[in-house]
Amino acid sequence: MLRAIADLDLNSGHVALDGQNRDQMEATAWRKLVTYVPAESGWWYNRVGQHFSDCSESHSLLSDIGLPDAFDWEVSRLSTGQRQRLALCRSLLMKPSVLLLDEPTAALDQSATEDVENLLRKQISSGVRVVLVTHDQSQAERLGTQSFEMLDGRLRQREDEVV
């Protein structure tokens, strides 16, 4: 579903953001507005810092997720959870309007999960919209204002939710 919203997979249906229809935009322009962060992200350079601009915002984001010294680390030595957190930060530097997140804390311990959730709360309060796919119902309740379930290939709003 997230890949379809991001226009990465063939799909049908209507997707729009702030009155802008996805089908009437170049795919690259859409993806600057709507950024997909998969559960397992791609890394193409040997060192973490090569994936980031060396600016105060990059350093601030890495501190927010508990990895302030990661710039000098080798990507091949990162854990799955470290890759997840760094991919989130990398995507935030693009200043998207919408973040599509696939299980962003699945490989994290409680402390790292709290760091990511706090970062997401900051982003949400600054106006970034987040679509979060998670199997952790309590996380959905902590972060979400609306909750949906995918059942039999169809998305529906949870009945027990108070909006």
N, C-alpha and C positions, 0 to 999 in steps of 0.2 A: 504494500500500500504506500509506504513512504517513498519508495523508488518511483512509483507511478506519479505521485504528487510532484516529485522533483523533476519529472519528465526524463527519467533515466531508462524506463522500460516502456514499450508500447502499451497504450491503454486507451480506453474510451471514457467519455464522461466530460464534465465541465469542471475546470479548476480555475479559480480567479483569486486575486489578491488585491484588495483595495480598489475594486472595480476594473482591474487589469486582467484580461483573459489570458491565460497561459498560452493558448493556441495562437494568439496574435502577437507574440513576442518571440524574439530569437531565443533559442534554448540557453545560450550563455548569459543573456540578460536575465532570464527567469532564474537561473541558478545562482546569480549574484544576490537576488532577493530572497530566494528560498534555498537554503543550504541543507543538504543531507549529510548526516554523520552516521556512517554504518557502525555496526557492532565491532567490526574489524576493519580498520582503515588502512589505506595504502601509504607506504613510506618509500621514497625513491632516492634519498641521500643517505650517507653513512652516519651523519651526526644530527642530533635533534635540532641544534641551532641553525642548520642549513635550511630547515623547513619554516623558519620564523624570521621576521625582520628583527634586527637588534634594536628594539625601541623600548621605551619605558612601559608601554602598554603590554608588550609581549612578556616582559619580566614580571609585571604586575599580575597578569593572568596565570603565569606559572606559579607564582607565590600563592595565589588564591586556591590553587588545586594541590598545594603541598609539595610542589616540585620546583623550588626556586633555582636549583643548580642544574637543571636538566639540559641547559643549552650545550654543555660540553659532553653529554653522554652519547654513547654509540647506540643507534637505533636497534641493532641486533641484540643488544643486552637488555632491552626494555621488557618488562613483564606485560602481559595482556592488559592489565589495569592501567599501567603507566601509558601505554599506547592509547587507550581509550581516553584518558584525561587529556593527553597532549593533542589528540585529534580534535577534541572539543575546543580547546584553546585556539588551535590553528583555524578552525572554522569561524570562531568569534572575531578574529582579526579581519575577516572579510566584511564585517558589519552587516550581516543579513537582517532582513525584516522578520524572517521565519526560520526557526531551526527545526529540522526533522531529525529526531534522535531515536536510534534503534538500540534499546537496552544499554544506555550510557553508563550504568553503574553495575552491570551484571558481574563483572570480575573484580569488584572492589570490596575492601573491608569496610566496616562501619564508619571509621574516621574519614577515609577517602570519599565514601558516599556522601557524608555530611558536607565535605568541601565542595563536591560537585553540585549538590542540591543548593548550597548557599550561593554558588556562582550562578546557577540557573535562576534563583530568586532575584538576584541583582539584575540579570539580563531582562527578566520578565518585568521588573519594576521600571526598567528604562524603556520599555515598549517593544522589546523583542517578543514575538509570539513563539511558543514552543509546542510542538506536537511530539509527544513522548510515547514510545511504545515500551511497555514494561510488563513483566509478569508479577511484579511486586505491587499488590493492591494498596498497601500502606504508603508506598512512594507516590502512587497516583493520587492518593488522598492528600498527602503532604504538599504536593506541587500543583495539582490540577484545580481548575475551576469547572471543568467539564470532564466527564469520563465516559468512554465508549467501550464497547466490547465487539470483537469480531467473532461472529457466530455463523457457521455454514457459509463463509465467504461474504457475509454482509455485515456492514458496520451499523451498530445501533447504540443509542444512548442508554446508559445504565438506568434501570428503573428505580433503583434505590438512592439515586443521587439527588442531592438538594443543590440547585443552581441559584 
